[in-house]
Each structure stands twice: as C-alpha cells, then as structure tokens.
C-alpha cells in the first residue's frame, strides 16, 4: 500500500535490519528499523513496517510470495480453481495453531475474511477483498471462496499482510500484542526503542528456523543508524537511510552493501479533492516545475531510478514517461499564473523519512522558483497516518507506496487520501485486475500509466531502492522487496 499502503502503503517503506554482536548468541539477531509503527496489526493499519516485522513471521496467510514474486502454499497447502476462474477451493494445513494455543481451522479463515470485508472494516487494502462474493467452509480443513469476477492478482493478494489470518480470541489486542500462527512469536515492545520476537518451537516448520531471537531496533536518524552500524551494535541495515554514506561500508571488509529494488513508487502526492489541485492545470504545472534529477541527486545521492507514472521500472509492463513534463521553470510559472494561483502558499506535509524530508526541501526550492510558496511541515508518522492518510488534511505530501500491484489506489475513490475520483481510471483498473491473459494485462497497465501521467494526478518522482548494509555473516536476507515483508525463516547468522 505505500509506506502507507503497504500502498500506503502509505510506505513509507524505509525499513532496516540489523543484528547485535555484543554478548549475543549466534542465533540472536537485532534488526533495526527506521520506521516504528503505531500498531502491530497489518489488517488494520497501513504502515509498511508492520508487514516488515510481522507478516509471514508472526502472522501467516493462505499463500505466501517468494523473493522472485511467485505464489506458493502457506496456511493453505493446496488449492483448486474452477474452469471459469471464479471459485477457489483451499485445503488448509492441519499442523498450525495460534501462539496462544488456540487451534487453527477454517473458522479462523471465515472470521478473518468476514472482518476484512465488513462494511465497517478498517483494513488498509479493503479493495483486494472487493471481488469476493462469498467465503464458506465445507469442513474444518476446507475453505471455498467464490469471486464476482476474475481477479488476476487474487492468489498474490492472499499472501499479503492485509490477508493475514487472525483469531477471534485475540484480534482485539493484536495492535499491541500480536498473536498469529507464524514461525516467530511476539515477545515485547518498548515503544520508541525496540521490538522483540522469539522462535516459535511449535511451528510446523520450526526445523527451518535458524534464529532464536530477533530484535528490531527503531533508529530514524541516518547519522545514528550509521554510528550504530559502524560500532557493530547492528549487523545489518537492509533499508539503509543514508545513501551518501554507503561508500564507507563498501570500503570496510566487515560489511557487504546491497543495492536492491522495491515496489515503492515515491510520489509528490497532491490532494485532488481540494483547490488548487482539483485543477489539472495546476497539477501539470507542479510536474513541470519539479526536476527529478535534482531530487534524486540531492535526496538519494543518485541512487534511485526516476519514474514518470505509477509503476516500477523493473516491471515487465513499464513505460518510460519521465519526459512527459520536461522541467521548465518559466513555463511552470506561466501555468501557475494562468490558473490564478501564482504566489499562493501551499503546505507540504512530510513524514519523518530521509527520502521524504530531503526531497521536500528540494521541491520547496523548485516551486519557489516557479512562484509558489510551499511551506514544508515535518510531521511524525502517527500524525501523518491520522491527518493525511485518514483525514485528507493536507495540500501536498511525499510518500513511498511500497505495495505491489497497487495502481488500484487510483480506483479507490474520493475517500482515499489522494482525493482522486475518475470513472475512466476506475473502469480501467477493473479491466486490468480481471484480465487473465498476461500480455493483454500488460497492455492495459501501460494504458494506465499513460493515463495517470496525462492527468498529472501526482508528481511522480522515483522508485525507492533497497539500500542494504550487512555484516558478512548474515545470510538469507532478501536483496530485493517484491512485497512488503521479508520472511526471517530463511535468515541465519554465522
């Protein structure tokens, strides 16, 4: 959604992993994260770091997605799909149980899906459940899901944190003391400092878990993250927040540096529901005023790929639209004047992530040159989630949408934080998400990219890279992020 999603996910996505070496056993790792969430329930909060810690570690879902993007079995050991592509029959494992000892069966799947699909659901990706017509449980080990229409991303979506299977007995306290069926159990959370998981010895695949304890340390300041890494307080930082400092790690034989990809489109989001951004000419003027190369050089030290629409450059259907609005300060100024907003003050509220705060300073200067006074307001993540994501209380913001296949954000209607409501785009996403033929779907995705660029819905900036620093003995951690989570089951130290 983005940092948020998980397309917020709303991502912000900047996550970090690190491991303690001071008096720690070889199987005890400390994982540092730049972003501390306000909740630990991925089915009710859009913060990407919840998935980073919890999904497929504490919580599990019917399916799971591998590092190469392939869908495999998880709580569902197998499934059959009807010839018309509308009915999925899942066979559930009989070897899972919740961490509090509660049994896992089809009733938990029914509860989780009914909760996610309810009218009052707060699931951050509620749209992925929209194609579902019904969920039934013929017996304790079988779940049948009937769709209203074909969904090309259905099995993939069933492997996301939004689709985590939770129990009625523990769901009300999952925000602070999560209970799942995964290979790790929640141990403790010291807010503002760290969160600890421990190995679940009763997990059906416990033999594949090399780690006994995993501690996530929350370090938002790039300088502090660097110091902790160099002092060996951390063994790795897969979402390293200071790209300008990577060279010192590349030169240090204790570490290896990873330059990976994510699904995170970083955008200058504009609130399409309120003036002046309900005017397409103002949005186009903003896109004409910004200079992506300057933003990438200044905010990411050149370590990012520019984007001209909402789709990852490594994707098969990618269209390079970075030339759609060539930077032209004088033209942008004329466009703002023609729209009657020259000299206006606009707020730019940004979350506390270096890619966002650094980009904001550069964009502020670029808009100033074009005659717009952009007031930058740096806000805490909890404030961002509440005021920007939930209440749409903003003019502009900068966020990384780190969820995969999330062009559907633009079909979520005016209540989504974009404030964007376009029947044509909604219909196009319906066609994309129901198209079973991969080549035809790619053509539709290309059309979607072009349309979003033409409408200048947001300022499309760059694809968030996964910049990681690892101690050499850390093995098995994903080098790229095709989804919001990284399973720890395959990670080892030594």
Buried (B, 14 or more C-beta within 10 A) or exposed (E): BBBBBBBBBBBBBBBBBBBBBEEBEEBBBBBBBBBBBBBBBBBBBBBBBBBBBBBBBBBBBBBBBEBEEEBEBBBBBEBEEEEEBBBBBBBBBEEBBBBEEBEBBBBBBBBBBEBBBEEEBBBBBBBBBBBBEEBEBEEEBBBBBBBEEBBBBBBBBBBBBBBBBBBEBBBEEBBEBBBBBBBBBBEEBEEEEBBBBBBBEBBBEEEEBBBBBBBBBBBBBBEBBBEBBBEBBBBBBBBBBBBBBBEBBEEEEBBBBBEBBBBBBBBBBBBBBEEBBBBBBBBBBBBBBBBBEBBBBBBBBEBBBBBBBBBBBEBEBBBEBBEBBEBBBEBBBBBBBEBEBBEBEBBBBBBBBBBBBBBBBBBBEBBEEBBBEBEBEBBEBBBBBBBBBEEBBBBBBBBBBBBBBBBBBBBBBEEBBBBBBBEEBBEBBBEBBBBEEEEEBBBBBBBBBBBBBEBBBBBBBBBBBBBBBBBEBBEBBBBBBBBBBBBBBBBBBE
